[in-house]
């Protein structure tokens, strides 16, 4: 397990992506918030595996082929016969802001911690270097699945594994149940070392009035390292009892903001895993996100990837 013990494991859902182009036609791709981050981590040279469940259809094969092409280990992708991944349509307005339409209720990714192989997944998580997941990851699972996942996170942290979390809050994924969302998030936050929230999401879910309020709330859970993303405004980095606003190096007019936060998270974690201090890591993360939003789709072409 020596190679596994040094890798990042990202957990969540990959969907089939149909993104409308300038000509009005849809192009086929694959995406999902934690998967997007895994791709950008792998491009930065970080050993990374992706944990999810897929079907046995050609699109599930396509996801695995993409993961392999990007250098993401797929030994934690559980294949469920007779099932298919979720699907989303993505449309972008003139400002680069996007609208999503989802068909994902029957996705096997939702049952990841209830499939017979979930114990094998648990063993790999406990042996990881870092576990990365998001609020969208949490929205997938039933209470049974959540209970298992949170227990595994606890066991992993006892073994020295670090846990990074992006609060990515999408009300639809929680069927509008804010009380359940908050309860689940609070349980997760007790098990997090690095929090990478987006201020807009935190304001909606918790009523935070400022990025400082977000930091204060997350520090109450004992989280040692927090980076609050705030669009084209500065990111607020709180680590080692210090707070610093890290400005965006250059403001880019976005072509497509899809996966801006996902790519930021990858840039930040990749830098931190090589020992870069938090504020400097946030500057690197801004650069990755700035490059991403110049391109359509969740995953930009490899030629444009991290330098």
Secondary structure, DSSP 8 states (H G I E B T S, - for coil): -TTGGG-EEEES--EEEEEE-TTS-EEEEEE-HHHHHHHHHHHTT--EEEEEEE-SSHHHHHHHHHHHHTT-B-TTEEE-TT----EEEEEE-TTS-EEEEEE-TT-GGGGGGGSTTHHHHHHHHHT-SEEEEEHHHHHHS-HHHHHHHHHHHHHHHHTT-EEEEE----GGGGTT-HHHHHHHHHHHHTT-SEE--BHHHHHHHH--SSHHHHHHHHHTTT-SEEEEB-TTS-EEEEETTEEEEE--SS----S--TTHHHHHHHHHHHHHHTT--HHHHHHHHHHHHHHHTTSSSSS--GGGS--
